[in-house]
Amino acid sequence: NDLTKLRFKDHGSLVFELRKRLAAGEYPLLVTEGTRAEKEERIARSPYLSTAHRRFGATEGALFLHGFSLSPNDNHVLERIESRASDVTALYVGIHGAVDSRPAREVIARAQEIKRNRAQNEGRRLTVRFYSSSSAHVWRD
């Protein structure tokens, strides 16, 4: 029932701190349920996740999606970006593996759909760019 937010200014390397906590049997709060409905139900039961989900809707500027398949199970998150009220102006989407693979094409198509939906919703202009996930070393110490 205790939540601890890991911050660099308090703990130094977050990767090191996370590894230390995992070794001690302390696991992060994750939503692993499969369907959208199951994820939304889990989020609704957690004050922390509910707050995070609500605040995500207030994200503005550039947003990087790294390691995210953009599947229909994640539409509870993606629809916030598509929303007319969204202040996300640039969406950078990581592509894992070959750009011409089926999974990569699906991610690209969904990202472009987000942009189209935003325009149809008469929201702010959204720029969508893609990058190779392997080029971003986000888990370095």
JOUR-V613534 format. One record per backbone hydrogen bond with DSSP energy under -1.0 kcal/mol. NH is the residue of the N-H (numbers start at 1). CO is the residue of the C=O. E is the energy in kcal/mol with one decimal. If there is no record, write none. Layout:
NH/CO/E
NH/CO/E
This chain:
10/7/-1.2
11/7/-2.4
12/8/-2.9
17/13/-2.3
18/14/-2.9
19/15/-2.5
20/16/-2.4
21/17/-2.3
22/18/-2.6
23/19/-2.4
24/20/-1.2
25/22/-1.7
26/21/-3.1
39/35/-2.5
40/36/-2.9
41/37/-2.3
42/38/-2.1
43/39/-2.6
44/40/-2.3
45/41/-1.3
46/43/-1.2
50/46/-2.9
51/47/-2.2
52/48/-2.4
53/49/-2.7
54/50/-2.2
55/51/-2.8
56/52/-2.0
58/55/-1.8
59/56/-1.9
61/87/-2.3
63/90/-2.6
65/92/-3.2
74/71/-2.3
75/72/-1.6
77/74/-1.8
78/74/-2.2
79/75/-2.6
82/78/-1.8
83/79/-1.1
86/83/-1.2
89/61/-2.0
90/61/-1.5
91/127/-3.4
92/63/-2.9
93/129/-2.7
94/65/-2.9
95/131/-3.2
101/98/-1.6
105/101/-2.5
106/102/-2.1
107/103/-2.0
108/104/-2.6
109/105/-2.6
110/106/-2.3
111/107/-2.4
112/108/-2.3
113/109/-1.9
114/110/-2.1
115/111/-1.8
116/112/-2.3
117/113/-3.1
118/114/-2.3
119/115/-2.0
120/116/-2.6
121/117/-2.0
122/119/-1.5
123/118/-2.6
127/89/-2.4
129/91/-2.7
131/93/-2.0
133/95/-2.4
135/132/-1.9
136/133/-1.3
138/136/-1.5
140/137/-1.1
